[in-house]
Amino acid sequence: MNSDIILILVIATALAFDFTNGFHDTANVVATSISTGAARPQVAIGFASLLNFVGAFISISVAATVAKDVVDAEVITPTIVFAGLIGAIAWNLVTWYFGLPSSSSHALIGGVVGSAVAAVGFDAVIAEGVVGKVLIPAVVAPILAFLVAGIAIGISYRVVGKQRPGIVSRGYRYGQIVSGGLLALAHGTNDAQKTMGIITLALIANGTLGAESDPPFWVIASSATAIALGTYSGGWRIIKTTGTRIIKMDAAQGFSAQGAGAAVILASTHFGFPLSTTHVINGGVMGSGAAKRLSAVRWGVAGNIMVAWLLTLPAAAAIGALTYGVTRIFGTGALGPMLVTLMALSLVVTAFARRAKGGAPVEATGT
Amino acid sequence: MIATIVHTDELLQTIAASLIAGIGVTFLFSVGIWGAGQFTELGRNERPLAATAAAVVGVLALLCVAGAVITGIVVMTHK
């Protein structure tokens, strides 16, 4: 009974996390299309949420990595998964409140690793999976997107350089419908799978699923729905971030940035690498800008991403570990997770209320 | 040991696939736009044969883009 209550809390928290993921990632997915005039905001957001939903169904490789390659599912309990999730959400909230850069994906992995270490010790962590499937791809993917977008835009300018600007601009704007759609699909498939992986891990930990099980259909469908609803609901506040704050871009740059981001995310997803999709998209945007003019790129944003790389995993791990410690004060039953949920909810409400009064800066966090 | 941790093969395949797809699709799409531009320009200059050839190259390039996108999605769904 106790573990079922904890499991329900984990599933609800994971889906809420998925919703917020879509909510603040809307900007990353659609800003490039909107800033170049390729799509109206309402159309871009509706299209992106639909493709986020569809994308969640096309692969389960990343979900398998999160469920089986980060921590040892045999020694994990639903409370550990719960504490990890709360660690990730708390870190996202803190960074959002203080305007610090973050990555929800890294926070999620960090939170689960931290709570697992606090509960079981370092033996619970699959170092090979964390290093090989999370840390190294986290560094490689944005750099790869930067290079792909940079080379692609260089080639594009050479191919269409002597054509009339009108036809070129119109052509790439049409192209952005496809590249933007692919980016939304890629975002849905990589990010929704992290939630699927976490819920699957909790179901395995609870004994509801076998150790080698894939995510059940209801997990896939609910994760897809949560991220799509989040994408549809959110993002207006930070819609300018990716498209205009990093670089002022033309339609060709937008096309190559989106194409590079989609290619890197889809290829990585195929091999089960859970990425920060925001970092990859920003890498593509910066690459397409740097190829034209290095000074056009606002390198401070790149610096923020570097800080996010370094800070998010250990910070979320520390909060995840602390959360696990707090839940254990109340024993091994459902009381601890229930009280922590209440504390987390009041923290969220307080943060939003204070932000509504304009008490702190706001910065986009990413996944 | 390091190769096992790094997942070298999968990482290299990711890099190769990203480079080929990201750069290749953008190049082909640019050729499509070039074809459309040349078709308009050469048509205006009353060079119908050259205009048609440019249009064919452009259309073929755009078909290749469509093929690459479909192939990518099919590969994704078959693992």
Interface residues (C-beta under 8 A of the other chain):
Chain A: I58 S59 S61 A127 E128 V131 G132 K133 I136 P137 V140 L144 A145 L147 V148 A149 I151 A152 I153 I155 S156 V159 V160 Q163 R164 I167 V168 G171 Y172 G175 V178 L182 L185 T189 A252 F255 S256 G259 A260 A262 A263 V264 L266 A267 S268 T269 H270 F271 G272 F273
Chain B: T4 I5 V6 H7 E10 L11 Q13 T14 I15 A17 S18 L19 A21 G22 I23 V25 T26 F27 F29 S30 V31 G32 I33 W34 A36 G37 Q38 T40 E41 V65 V69 G72 I73 V75 M76 T77 K79
